């Protein structure tokens, strides 16, 4: 068996309970397998590797990623306007 690491993610209680409920009720799985699938898609595919929600959320997420890439490539200077991570959580 391969060596494993543990990942700790802090989320608010409501989000945790809603995600746990949806995983169990709709797919019959726990949160751990879902997170493992997302991480595998993320590292094995170009970009994020999976589709994010409805069109509004998908577009906002794409704009946020573009902003993050531009800020990374810029290395200093003025801040680039665009959506914030909290905007993704607010949708």
C-alpha positions as CSV (number, residue, x, y, z in Angstrom):
1,X,0.0,0.0,0.0
2,X,1.3,3.4,-0.9
3,X,2.2,6.0,1.8
4,X,-0.7,8.4,2.6
5,X,-0.9,11.9,3.9
6,X,-3.8,13.5,5.8
7,X,-5.4,16.7,4.6
8,X,-7.3,18.9,7.0
9,X,-9.7,21.4,5.5
10,X,-11.6,23.9,7.7
11,X,-15.1,24.8,6.4
12,X,-18.1,26.3,8.2
13,X,-20.5,23.9,9.8
14,X,-23.3,24.5,7.3
15,X,-21.2,23.9,4.3
16,X,-19.8,20.7,5.8
17,X,-23.3,19.3,6.7
18,X,-24.7,20.2,3.2
19,X,-21.8,18.6,1.4
20,X,-22.0,15.5,3.6
21,X,-25.7,15.2,3.1
22,X,-25.5,15.6,-0.7
23,X,-22.7,13.0,-1.0
24,X,-24.6,10.5,1.0
25,X,-28.1,11.1,-0.4
26,X,-27.3,11.6,-4.1
27,X,-24.2,9.5,-4.5
28,X,-24.0,7.1,-1.6
29,X,-20.4,8.1,-0.8
30,X,-18.6,10.1,1.9
31,X,-16.8,13.4,1.5
32,X,-13.4,11.7,1.4
33,X,-13.9,9.9,-1.9
34,X,-15.4,13.0,-3.4
35,X,-12.4,15.2,-2.4
36,X,-10.0,12.5,-3.7
37,X,-11.8,12.5,-7.1
38,X,-11.6,16.3,-7.3
39,X,-7.9,16.3,-6.4
40,X,-7.1,13.5,-8.9
41,X,-8.9,15.5,-11.7
42,X,-7.1,18.6,-10.6
43,X,-3.6,17.2,-10.8
44,X,-4.1,15.0,-13.9
45,X,-5.9,17.4,-16.2
46,X,-5.2,20.8,-17.7
47,X,-6.6,23.8,-15.8
48,X,-8.8,22.9,-12.8
49,X,-9.8,19.5,-14.3
50,X,-13.5,19.5,-13.5
51,X,-16.6,21.5,-14.2
52,X,-17.7,24.0,-11.5
53,X,-21.4,24.4,-11.0
54,X,-23.8,26.3,-13.1
55,X,-22.9,28.9,-15.7
56,X,-22.7,31.9,-13.3
57,X,-20.4,30.0,-10.9
58,X,-18.3,28.6,-13.8
59,X,-17.8,32.0,-15.3
60,X,-16.9,33.6,-12.0
61,X,-14.5,30.8,-11.2
62,X,-12.8,31.1,-14.6
63,X,-12.4,34.9,-14.1
64,X,-11.0,34.3,-10.6
65,X,-8.4,31.8,-12.0
66,X,-7.4,34.2,-14.7
67,X,-7.0,37.0,-12.2
68,X,-4.8,34.7,-10.0
69,X,-2.6,33.7,-12.9
70,X,-2.2,37.3,-14.0
71,X,-1.3,38.4,-10.4
72,X,1.2,35.5,-10.2
73,X,2.8,36.4,-13.6
74,X,3.0,40.1,-12.7
75,X,5.0,39.7,-9.5
76,X,4.4,42.9,-7.7
77,X,3.0,46.3,-8.7
78,X,-0.7,47.2,-8.7
79,X,-3.4,44.7,-7.9
80,X,-5.5,43.4,-10.8
81,X,-9.3,43.9,-10.3
82,X,-11.6,40.9,-10.5
83,X,-13.6,38.5,-8.4
84,X,-12.3,37.5,-5.0
85,X,-12.5,34.0,-3.5
86,X,-15.2,35.2,-1.1
87,X,-17.3,36.0,-4.2
88,X,-17.2,32.3,-5.2
89,X,-18.5,31.3,-1.8
90,X,-21.3,33.9,-1.9
91,X,-22.9,32.5,-5.1
